[in-house]
Amino acid sequence: MDAGYQAEKGLENLKNAFLLYLIGFVLALVPVIGAVAGILYIVALIFLILGWRALGRSSLSQRVNYGSTGRWFIYAIIIAIVIGIIGGVISAIVLFSAIASQQLFNSTSAIGNPPHLPPSVVEPFLAGIMGTVIVVYIVWISAWVRMRGSTSHLAVEVSQPRIATAGLLYLVQVLVAFISAAGLFYSLSTGIFSFTNLSQIGGTGALFGSYYGMLAGDFAIFSVLGLLSSAIGIAASYLGYEGVKNALSSNVVATRFRTPPPPPPPPPGVGSPSATQRGTPAYCPRCGHGIDIPDSSFCPSCGVSLRAA
């Protein structure tokens, strides 16, 4: 397939990814409907992978780097899923073991009622889940570090510095979100903040939903960082979208990365292979008149024999 077409296809996919990320980050700031942003993030990620993969098949000088970025996003997803499964299974085993222990030794529990699980039982399970999420996030950050390098190269190749700025801001956004989540998880797992306090301001579901429920008290700093990460994501997505759109609307892709069309065939007669291959000269040796009819025996202008020539 035409390498120039792959360049345009890759840029189109990146433009769609940045647009979906932009809408998703905006929706993430809206209470209740913010959960829809997760669906948009998944679709945007698919376009992002397809975009880098297509650029890896183009004629761009950094195509190997772009293709590697697309593959690494796929590897990061697979690694994250594997780590998530292993961490979830281990955490579940810890929890079930603790529950079984409570059922055996909590004689005050009434028949038919679940035993009371103190924080010493629940918090190790949640700490395991949180630790798994943090490890997965670190793997995910590595993919965005690689994308940061690719956006820098792409910005130079298509003469759109906004794309490089977008890549840097995406990396900052992921890091800020990681700090927000990791700080909250660490504080909860170590007992600096208790789950009782968290339940008083919206429940543990606030960890995975809107940050507005935690804009008060000890959790305010993590909420502010979460909201800041969405704002940075909006800026990154806008700059990336505008940069790629400008690259597609300009002549950069067409002039640099399109395969030039083959030259048109020569006009019949003049320099015609059929005439020269059959022994008929292209021009009359006496008067210089062009010979348009292959296998002509005489010049149509002066009548000289072309066979003798």
ZAVO-153620 format. One line per field, with one value per residue (C-alpha): chain; x, y negated, z negated. Coordinates in pm, 1 decimal. Layout:
residues N
chaine = [A:...]
xx = [X:...]
yy = [Y:...]
zz = [Z:...]
This chain:
residues 309
chaine = [A:A:A:A:A:A:A:A:A:A:A:A:A:A:A:A:A:A:A:A:A:A:A:A:A:A:A:A:A:A:A:A:A:A:A:A:A:A:A:A:A:A:A:A:A:A:A:A:A:A:A:A:A:A:A:A:A:A:A:A:A:A:A:A:A:A:A:A:A:A:A:A:A:A:A:A:A:A:A:A:A:A:A:A:A:A:A:A:A:A:A:A:A:A:A:A:A:A:A:A:A:A:A:A:A:A:A:A:A:A:A:A:A:A:A:A:A:A:A:A:A:A:A:A:A:A:A:A:A:A:A:A:A:A:A:A:A:A:A:A:A:A:A:A:A:A:A:A:A:A:A:A:A:A:A:A:A:A:A:A:A:A:A:A:A:A:A:A:A:A:A:A:A:A:A:A:A:A:A:A:A:A:A:A:A:A:A:A:A:A:A:A:A:A:A:A:A:A:A:A:A:A:A:A:A:A:A:A:A:A:A:A:A:A:A:A:A:A:A:A:A:A:A:A:A:A:A:A:A:A:A:A:A:A:A:A:A:A:A:A:A:A:A:A:A:A:A:A:A:A:A:A:A:A:A:A:A:A:A:A:A:A:A:A:A:A:A:A:A:A:A:A:A:A:A:A:A:A:A:A:A:A:A:A:A:A:A:A:A:A:A:A:A:A:A:A:A:A:A:A:A:A:A:A:A:A:A:A:A]
xx = [0.0:117.6:341.6:199.5:-150.0:-30.4:106.4:-228.3:-417.6:-196.9:-243.9:-620.1:-631.5:-423.2:-654.2:-956.7:-780.9:-697.4:-1053.7:-1202.3:-958.1:-1057.3:-1426.5:-1351.3:-1146.9:-1419.9:-1688.1:-1470.7:-1518.2:-1897.6:-2056.6:-2274.0:-2201.9:-1827.2:-1829.7:-1897.7:-1545.2:-1407.6:-1573.2:-1431.8:-1084.1:-1098.6:-1207.3:-946.2:-677.1:-774.2:-739.5:-409.1:-265.0:-392.7:-242.8:107.7:90.9:-3.2:274.7:510.0:425.2:468.8:772.3:846.4:1206.6:1104.0:858.4:1039.3:996.9:628.0:557.4:737.9:519.5:203.3:328.3:433.6:82.6:-42.9:227.3:141.1:-225.6:-139.4:108.0:-141.9:-413.6:-181.9:-62.9:-422.7:-537.6:-248.7:-283.9:-661.4:-633.9:-374.0:-578.0:-892.6:-711.9:-597.2:-950.3:-1116.1:-856.3:-928.7:-1305.6:-1265.6:-1055.9:-1323.6:-1597.8:-1401.6:-1301.0:-1573.0:-1813.4:-2020.2:-2152.6:-2514.6:-2612.5:-2703.6:-2530.4:-2191.1:-1914.5:-1790.0:-1472.6:-1247.7:-1020.0:-727.7:-895.9:-1029.7:-739.0:-477.3:-708.9:-760.6:-389.4:-322.1:-570.0:-419.0:-66.5:-173.7:-327.6:-8.1:209.7:-26.5:-11.7:368.5:357.6:104.9:326.7:608.4:387.2:324.1:694.9:753.4:472.4:633.4:941.9:733.0:532.7:857.4:983.3:648.0:625.8:953.5:860.1:524.6:641.1:379.1:542.6:200.9:218.4:538.3:378.9:75.3:294.5:468.5:138.1:-7.8:288.9:244.6:-127.3:-60.9:198.9:-30.0:-314.3:-75.3:40.7:-320.2:-424.5:-105.4:-115.6:-474.4:-416.4:-105.6:-279.3:-568.3:-359.5:-125.3:-402.0:-309.9:-668.5:-933.5:-1203.6:-1450.3:-1362.5:-1382.9:-1730.7:-1844.4:-1762.4:-1903.6:-1782.3:-1500.1:-1672.0:-1540.6:-1198.0:-1304.8:-1565.7:-1591.3:-1338.6:-1599.4:-1708.2:-1363.0:-1308.8:-1324.3:-1110.1:-796.8:-870.2:-886.7:-527.6:-590.1:-914.0:-741.5:-467.9:-729.8:-912.9:-580.4:-494.5:-820.1:-745.2:-397.4:-551.4:-786.2:-494.6:-290.0:-577.5:-659.0:-298.8:-258.1:-580.8:-495.9:-140.8:-243.2:-533.1:-300.1:-54.4:-328.3:-466.2:-124.7:79.8:337.6:210.9:141.2:478.8:701.1:549.6:342.3:497.6:541.7:327.6:504.5:608.8:361.3:440.2:616.7:399.7:357.1:616.5:874.1:1111.2:859.1:1017.7:809.6:957.5:1317.5:1295.9:1168.0:1444.7:1243.1:1422.0:1229.8:1329.9:1406.0:1785.7:1755.7:1494.2:1452.3:1076.2:929.9:819.3:480.5:386.2:584.0:740.2:722.4:931.6:953.6:961.8:618.6:789.8:1081.1:1014.7:1360.3:1378.3:1393.9:1497.4:1819.4:1881.2]
yy = [0.0:-354.3:-480.1:-829.7:-695.9:-530.3:-866.4:-1036.8:-745.5:-754.9:-1128.0:-1095.1:-829.5:-1044.5:-1338.3:-1126.2:-1000.9:-1351.8:-1467.9:-1181.6:-1240.8:-1609.0:-1525.5:-1263.2:-1497.1:-1760.8:-1509.9:-1388.3:-1729.7:-1695.8:-1514.0:-1206.0:-1178.5:-1177.0:-796.5:-817.1:-952.6:-604.2:-471.4:-758.6:-693.7:-333.0:-430.4:-706.7:-458.9:-231.2:-520.3:-615.9:-267.3:-248.3:-588.9:-502.4:-164.3:-328.2:-585.5:-292.8:-170.9:-513.8:-670.1:-899.8:-889.4:-791.4:-522.7:-254.1:-466.2:-525.7:-158.8:-69.6:-317.7:-155.2:189.4:78.3:-47.1:301.9:461.2:225.1:324.2:696.0:654.0:443.9:707.0:986.9:789.8:693.7:1054.9:1178.2:895.4:939.7:1312.7:1266.4:992.3:1206.1:1498.1:1269.5:1141.3:1484.3:1617.0:1328.3:1383.4:1753.8:1669.8:1431.2:1687.9:1942.5:1721.1:1452.2:1629.1:1314.4:1316.7:1419.1:1712.4:1597.1:1261.2:1194.5:1147.0:798.9:736.9:485.2:254.8:486.9:743.4:523.1:283.7:545.7:654.2:297.2:229.5:522.8:386.3:41.3:178.4:365.5:49.7:-145.1:116.1:119.8:-259.1:-252.7:-20.5:-254.1:-556.3:-388.6:-378.5:-753.1:-817.6:-640.8:-837.5:-1159.5:-1079.7:-991.2:-1312.8:-1510.0:-1339.0:-1370.8:-1743.3:-1801.3:-1589.9:-1761.2:-2106.4:-2128.6:-2199.6:-2177.2:-1799.9:-1789.1:-2010.1:-1780.5:-1476.6:-1648.2:-1756.5:-1405.9:-1270.4:-1539.3:-1458.6:-1088.9:-1167.0:-1411.2:-1158.9:-893.2:-1113.7:-1188.7:-822.0:-692.1:-951.8:-871.0:-495.1:-518.4:-734.4:-490.9:-174.1:-305.9:-446.3:-811.3:-857.2:-607.5:-448.5:-575.1:-933.5:-851.5:-705.3:-1024.2:-1226.3:-999.2:-643.3:-450.2:-488.3:-844.4:-698.6:-586.8:-850.0:-1226.1:-1410.9:-1663.0:-1441.2:-1477.6:-1851.6:-1895.5:-1795.3:-1583.8:-1455.0:-1797.2:-1789.5:-1464.8:-1598.8:-1913.9:-1706.9:-1488.5:-1789.7:-1941.2:-1625.2:-1655.8:-2021.4:-1928.5:-1650.9:-1902.0:-2128.3:-1835.6:-1700.0:-2039.8:-2108.0:-1759.5:-1785.4:-2128.4:-2025.0:-1712.4:-1889.8:-2163.5:-1903.4:-1731.1:-2056.3:-2176.4:-2034.3:-1880.3:-1524.3:-1545.7:-1695.6:-1495.3:-1153.6:-1079.9:-844.3:-1047.3:-925.2:-751.6:-977.6:-996.4:-785.3:-961.9:-1087.1:-841.0:-861.6:-1086.0:-857.2:-574.9:-240.1:-67.5:-285.5:-259.3:111.7:189.6:-2.5:-313.4:-635.1:-890.8:-1174.0:-1192.6:-1189.5:-1440.5:-1700.5:-1625.3:-1573.8:-1361.7:-1011.4:-951.0:-625.3:-318.6:-106.0:-393.2:-331.3:-690.6:-1032.5:-1200.0:-1537.2:-1487.0:-1129.0:-994.1:-619.6:-552.2:-192.2:-299.4:-526.4]
zz = [0.0:75.2:-204.6:-158.0:-216.4:-538.3:-657.2:-598.5:-752.3:-1060.7:-1107.0:-1064.0:-1335.1:-1567.7:-1504.3:-1595.1:-1908.5:-2026.3:-1960.6:-2161.7:-2444.2:-2442.1:-2475.5:-2740.3:-2959.1:-2936.8:-3036.1:-3324.6:-3486.0:-3477.3:-3773.5:-3710.3:-3335.2:-3390.8:-3379.1:-3003.3:-2965.3:-3029.3:-2713.2:-2509.0:-2650.0:-2529.8:-2177.1:-2169.1:-2271.1:-1982.1:-1736.0:-1897.9:-1848.4:-1490.4:-1418.3:-1534.8:-1361.7:-1031.0:-1065.8:-1122.8:-769.8:-610.4:-443.3:-738.0:-854.1:-1209.5:-1100.2:-1303.6:-1616.1:-1543.5:-1484.2:-1807.7:-1998.5:-1865.7:-1960.6:-2307.8:-2383.7:-2299.1:-2517.0:-2803.8:-2784.7:-2792.2:-3078.8:-3275.5:-3232.7:-3348.2:-3651.8:-3734.6:-3726.9:-3941.0:-4191.8:-4210.2:-4273.4:-4547.7:-4714.4:-4699.3:-4862.3:-5143.0:-5196.2:-5193.0:-5435.6:-5669.8:-5642.7:-5715.6:-6017.7:-6146.4:-6099.7:-6300.4:-6590.7:-6612.3:-6847.0:-6898.9:-6542.6:-6520.3:-6304.3:-5956.6:-5997.3:-5843.4:-6095.9:-6166.1:-5969.1:-6139.6:-5936.6:-6012.2:-5786.8:-5508.4:-5472.5:-5368.7:-5088.2:-4972.5:-5006.1:-4772.7:-4519.7:-4545.5:-4505.7:-4194.2:-4049.1:-4115.4:-3942.4:-3645.7:-3633.4:-3623.5:-3322.6:-3160.5:-3221.1:-3029.5:-2718.6:-2741.4:-2787.6:-2457.1:-2296.2:-2419.3:-2208.4:-1903.7:-1917.7:-1928.3:-1611.8:-1437.7:-1519.0:-1336.5:-1035.8:-977.2:-1095.3:-1372.7:-1713.9:-1883.2:-1851.1:-2058.1:-2324.1:-2329.8:-2388.8:-2679.4:-2836.9:-2802.4:-2997.7:-3263.7:-3284.6:-3340.6:-3607.9:-3792.8:-3786.0:-3913.5:-4201.8:-4293.6:-4293.7:-4454.8:-4732.1:-4816.5:-4802.6:-5019.9:-5278.8:-5303.6:-5313.1:-5581.7:-5798.9:-5758.8:-5639.8:-5741.0:-5532.7:-5791.3:-5702.8:-5335.3:-5375.2:-5542.5:-5229.6:-4964.8:-5006.0:-4847.5:-4511.5:-4510.9:-4445.6:-4101.2:-4016.5:-4035.5:-4249.4:-4364.3:-4652.6:-4810.0:-4775.9:-5151.3:-5441.2:-5423.9:-5073.2:-4909.5:-4780.5:-4592.1:-4446.4:-4324.0:-4159.6:-3992.6:-3853.5:-3745.3:-3551.7:-3355.6:-3276.3:-3152.1:-2942.6:-2779.8:-2685.4:-2551.4:-2344.6:-2195.6:-2094.8:-1949.8:-1753.2:-1612.1:-1525.1:-1335.9:-1165.8:-1041.4:-915.2:-717.3:-573.9:-461.3:-175.4:-406.5:-376.7:-4.3:84.9:-150.2:-192.4:116.3:372.2:694.4:984.8:1274.9:1566.2:1857.8:2163.7:2452.2:2740.0:3025.9:3297.5:3134.8:2952.2:2987.0:2901.1:3167.2:3438.2:3331.1:3249.3:3598.7:3772.7:3862.9:3756.6:3551.5:3790.1:4159.5:4205.6:4495.4:4397.0:4023.4:4046.1:3764.1:3864.8:3695.3:3869.3:3761.4:4038.7:4286.9:4597.9:4720.0:4557.0:4598.0:4645.7:4888.7:5005.8:4926.0:4858.2:4487.1:4537.3:4696.3:4395.9]
